Amino acid sequence: MSAVAPGTVIDGFRLGEKIHTGSMATIFRLTGPDGPLPLIMKIPRLGAGERAVNVIGFEVCRTVLGALPQSPHHPTLVAYGDIETTPYLVMEFVDGERLNDWLHRAPMPPEEIARLGSAIAVALHDVHRHDVVHLDLKPTNVMFRPSGEVVLIDFGLARHGHYPDLLAEELRIPLGNWVYMAPEQVLGVRCDPRSDIYALGGMLYELATGRTPFGKPGTVGELRRRLYRDPIPPRSIVPSTPGWLQEIILRCLEVDARQRFSSVEEVAFALSSPARVELTERASRRRRASLWRLALRRMEVSAFEPAPCPPLSLAARIARVVTVAIAPQESNERLREALRAATRNVIAADPHCRIACVTVVPPAATLSGVGDENSATGRHIHQLIELRNWAKPLDLPEERVTCHVLESDKPAAALLDYVTMNEVDHVLLGAPKDASLARRVTGVCAQVAGTAPCTVTVVRPRPEG
Amino acid sequence: MGADRYAFLGDLVGYGADPVAVLELIEGYAANGAVVVLGNHDAAAMGRADEELNRNAMAAVDWTRAQLGKRQRAFLESLPLIVTDDNLLFVHASAAAPEQWIYITGLREAEESLSAGKTTYIFSGHVHSQKLYYTGASGRLLEFLPVPGTPIPAARHRRWLAIVGSAGQPRDRNTAACYLLFDSERERLTFYRVPYDVGATIRKIRAAGLPERVALRLERGT
C-alpha cells in the first residue's frame, strides 16, 4: 500500500484524484467501478513513524459506520479492506461545503447560526439515537449537502456503545480536537453524548463571535483550563448577540455535562424555536466568573468528577420491571382489556420496560412424581397459556415479556413476595368486581396496593352503559 | 444458529435435574467433533473433592453423582481441562491454572489467562455473566459488557477473552440462557441471550428434591 496514486487499482476499486492528505489518512476519489454512489477511498497512514491511533481510527470508523443504518447524516460505508494487508475504507463521496468554509463569515446573523446549528443538531441526534458519540466534532467534520442537510464525517474517534471501545485508555494525550473538546473528554471519558453537545456549543460560539471559546490550546495544561474557566460571554464580544443564543451557547458549554442540555434533540428544538428558550442568568451574562470564584473553582478542579455517562438506549441495560397481576380465570373480558390498555400506556411511556405477567393459583392438593402429567402440572400450563394469550396483543418482543404462575393459597402474600424479590418497579392489577370487596382489608388488591414497595396502579374498567 | 462446530465450556451437570440427559446429548455432539471441557461442578460430580463449593451446590452435586451411570462417569472422566485448536482456546475457568478454577472477574485474571493461553481467542465459562476482554493497541487489556445480538468485530491482531455466560443459573435478573457464536472467517463474536422454559426446569428441580436455592436462582435470575 506504499505507492498508491491515481490510477492504482485496489480490490477492484480504481483510484482517481487525491482529494485530501491528512495526518491520519489519505483520501482518493474513485473512478471505478461505476455504481449508484460517487465514492471515495480512505487509506490510513500506516507503517514506521505513523501513529498507532491511525490504524485504530480505521477500525473504529469501520465498526461505527458499518453498524449505523444508512442515513443522510453520515457517509455510507460501502467496503473495507483487510486491516493487516490492505486497510482502506470505501465510502460515499459527500459533495458539499464544510462548516469550516463559512467560518470567515463569522460573526454571522443569529438566525443563520440557529439554522446551521439546528441542522447539525438534527444530524447529531440521528447518530446519538443509535448509541454513537462522535467525539471529534469540528467545523471540518461538518458538511452540508446541497439540500441543507448536515453530514457528519470522520468517525475515527467515535464511540459506539454496543462495541468495545478500541480507543479507551489509549490516550495518554487527550485524543480529538483540542479547540472543541469537552472537559470530560480531556479526562478520558468517551461515552457521553453530551460531549458532542459541548463541541456543538463551541462551534456555535465561533459562528457567533468569530473566536473559539478557549483559543487554541497548545499544551495539556492550557487544554485543562476549561475544567474551571468559563468562556467570555458572546455578548461582550458581539453585543448584538440575542439572549436566547447566548443562553443556548453557554448552556452547551457548561463544564459539568449535567448542566448542559440533556440531549441534542433539545438543542435542535431550542435553536429552531428561540422564542421558547428559557432564559437564565446565562442569557444576560456580560463577563466571566470573578477572580475569586475562579480561584475557588481552580481548587475544586482536582476533585472534578465528570458526570456519569447516561445509560444506553438499550432495553437490557435500564429495563424497569412492570408486573401485571391477573387473577386466574379472570373471565371479565372488559377488565382484561382495561389491564391491557393500562399496560400499553406504561409501555408507551417507557419503551424499555419489561413486562412480567403474573397469576397466583392455589397449590395442588397432591404432588405426584416427576414426569407424571398430573393435573397440577396441567393446570399450571393452562394458566401459563392464558397469561401468554393475554399478553399476545401487546405485541412485544419475546425478551420483554415473561409469564409466571405462582402457587400459593395466599395470593396477596405471594404477589408481594414476587414484587419484592424481583425488585419490581410498578404493579398493575385489576380492581375487584364488587366495590364492597375493595374495602375489605383482606382483599388482594387492597393488600398489594397497601404494602407493595413500589407504585401500584389499580385498573378498573368504566361501568357499562 | 448457523454453527458448524460446537463447544461446551463445562459445568455440564451439577445444577439441573437432567444430568443424564444432558450428558447423553453432549456426548453425541462430542462424537461429531464438538469441543467439551471439564467444569468444577463436573469434577465434583465425579467425586473429585472441591471444598470451595457451597453447601447447596454440594448437595446438588451429591444428588447428581447418584444419578450418573457408568457411561456418564466415563464420559466426564474423559474430558480435558483445556482444548486448544489453532488460535482458539477453550477452558472452563482460567487458562493460567485450569485445575484451580480461578474466576475471571477482572482485568488481572483475564490477562493471566490470555498470557498463559498464548492464543488469539479464549472462550471461558465459570463466571455466569457475559463479558469480553480485549487488548487495545498498546497491548493493555480492556473490558466490555457485550450487547446481546450485536456482532463485534474481533480482528486477530488483538487478543480476545470471551466469557460466554451460563445456560441457566443467571446472575443478572435475566432468566434467558447465554451462548456465543464465533465467526472465524469474518472474525466476529456475537453474544446471545435466549429465553427457554425456565418454569419447567424449576418444577423439575423442585420435584427432584434438589436444594431450593438452585430453583430460586433460576426463578429470580440472581
Interface residues (C-beta under 8 A of the other chain):
Chain A: A52 V53 V55 I56 E59 R62 T63 G66 A67 I83 E84 G161 H162 Y163 P164 D165 L166 L167 A168 E169 E170 L312 L314 A316 L367 G369 V370 T377 H380 L384 E398 E399 T402 H404 V405 M421 N422 E423
Chain B: A17 L132 Y134 G136 A137 S138 R140 L142 F144 V147 P148 T150 I152 P153 A155 H157 R173 N174 T175 A176 R193 P195 G199 R203 K204 A207 A208 R220
